[in-house]
Amino acid sequence: MPARRTGDDGFTLLEVLVSIAIVSMVMLSLSSFFVVTLRVTQQQGNKQTAIQVAEGAMEQARALQVSAMLTGRDMQSSMNERSNALIRPGSYLREDFEKTTYVPGIADVLWSNGAWNAAVVPYDTNAAAGSGATAVLPTKPTAVTINGNTYLQYWFVELCYRVSDTSDTAGQNAGCTSSTGTPGSTDIPMYRVIVAVTWPDRLCDANICGYLTHTLIGQKTEEPVFNTSLPQIGPPGNLANDVNLAMSYVFKATGGTDPLKWSATGLPTGLTMAANGVVTGVPTKAGPPVNTPVVTVVDSLGQKDNVTFTWTINKAPALTNPGAISTPGGVAVNQVFASYASDGTQPWSFSAGALPAGLALDPATGIVTGTPTTTGTTPVTLTLTDKYGLTAAQTFTWTVPPLALTAPALKPIKSGKAITPIQLVATGGIAPYVSWAATGLPDGVTLDPATGIVSGTPTGLAGVAAVTFTVTDSAGVTAATSGAWTVTP
């Protein structure tokens, strides 16, 4: 048997046992996570099945003639169905699930949290007591078994009225804004059918999960109502037009039953609405104040919708004259004209005739940018145009000053003594200035052609020098100035 190498002590029994214990704990924790994952997945699968069961129950209700909606649903059975659905069981065995009548969340959906009111909960006045269990829409749950899991179907029926001048279908009443209706009004009587499906699951409260859905079915028709769509006006947003300018605007609606009739109140002065929803006319009064019209549409069934918005009538666009403008050549320009504009209906657009060479106008912002490339004075006509084509214009001059050389102060200088440097100064023209030159300078005095600085020490005899200075800009244009420069002994 080979000898163990020095330093290789191997594993002790204790180390092996500790390793096994650690691995076991990790596997146990993963097992718990795996089991929970399976349970949640199963719960979601059961919910999807419950939704299908609920849709089947709802289609059963929709397929009925209205006259058969309540057949067999006696008063006592209807009362018991509502009250029993609210009673939460303490506990139950899974095999007893079909005996339960509790519906989780039903109190939040039923009228007045499930309270009984004969004016709200309809029933068959001709049905014998206790017949609700065998009604067309039974008052006792119906068991449906799918993939070995049992689901209970429930039907609850209530009365309500949908106010005809609203398109609201949100909230507990699912489109019903009244439980009793308003006498003499056009309120629409409806059956509110609530379908509930429950199934056993230990992850839910009281070990019972539930799914709820509801719809409206008209009481006055013998055909099932699949769509209770009201007319809905497409939001126009906040409108704006120009005063004294003919206009036309078409309002549109979706849903409802044709023909639709339109009306409006509070329109701007000069505008009228036709029954087909078209507003036309010439606004004759500019704001303020802002108009707040109310537009109403009514369909052939008397169902209504309305919308309130603001409608501003603006004055004709105006443009203030910016006055004469002067900008140096060769220097970037950023001239904003929008601040001179007012009134009219936005968006605005700007245009201009001839601008100094090198400049351009952005029509959307009214900003002129660029770099002038030539000097001179340009007459500019700036035009403002609003959304509806009304215009305002102003004419002004835009000058790019010509090149000029300022005459330097030529004080007497002393021969043999260094002069104080003189910086020549030019204005206008097209920057940058590319060269400087001079003629007739006293002996010993020079000009830097790149900087325009005159310096040096006079070395000649005393006298008066006739000096000419010249500058050249980027466009090749020159400017000159002359003077007499005295040299003293």
Secondary structure by P-SEA (a helix, b strand, c coil): ccccccccccccaaaaaaaaaaaaaaaaaaaaaaaaaaaaaaaaaaaaaaaaaaaaaaaaaaacccccccccccaaaaaaaaaaaacccccccccccccccccccccccccccccccccccccccccccccccccccccbbbbbbcccbbbbbbbbbbbbbbccccccccccccccccccccccccbbbbbbbbbbbbbbbccccccccccccccccccccccccccccccccccccbbbbbccccbbbbbbbccccccbbbbbcccccccccccccccccccccccccbbbbbbbbbcccccccbbbbbbbbbcccccccccbbbbbccbbbbbbcccccccccccbbbbbccccccccccccccccccccccbbbbbbbbbbbcccccccbbbbbbbcccccccccccccccccccccbbbbbbcccccccccccccccccccccccccccbbbbbcccccccbbbbbbbcccccccbbbbbbbbcc
